[in-house]
Amino acid sequence: MVFTGKSGSFAGVFLDKTSADALFVLADNWTPIEGKAVKGFEIAGHFLVRNRIALTANFEDGTSGVSLATVPAEGFVRMGAPGL
């Protein structure tokens, strides 16, 4: 399961791999994206295709952009996604 989370000034996108009881940070607002400071993230429906995750980053300057994260196939198995 992939979800966004926020605590105080921290915002991030997380992957919860329940089969391994592990939580991974895919993106967070401590790391600039394309040189811009990230304020928060949004995930739309149908954001996950096999091991690729699309997310919208909202930047401090009021702009936003869509980014694509690829989780290594050996580290992520999605039910119903043959070949992973």
PENORTA-V562005 format. One record per run of one state. SS is the DSSP state (a for helix, b for strand, c for the rest). FROM is the first residue (numbers start at 1). TO is the last residue. If there is no record, write none. Layout:
ss,from,to
SS,FROM,TO
SS,FROM,TO
This chain:
ss,from,to
c,1,1
b,2,7
c,8,9
b,10,17
a,18,20
c,21,21
b,22,28
c,29,32
b,33,33
c,34,35
b,36,36
c,37,37
b,38,42
c,43,47
b,48,49
c,50,51
b,52,59
c,60,63
b,64,70
c,71,72
a,73,75
c,76,84
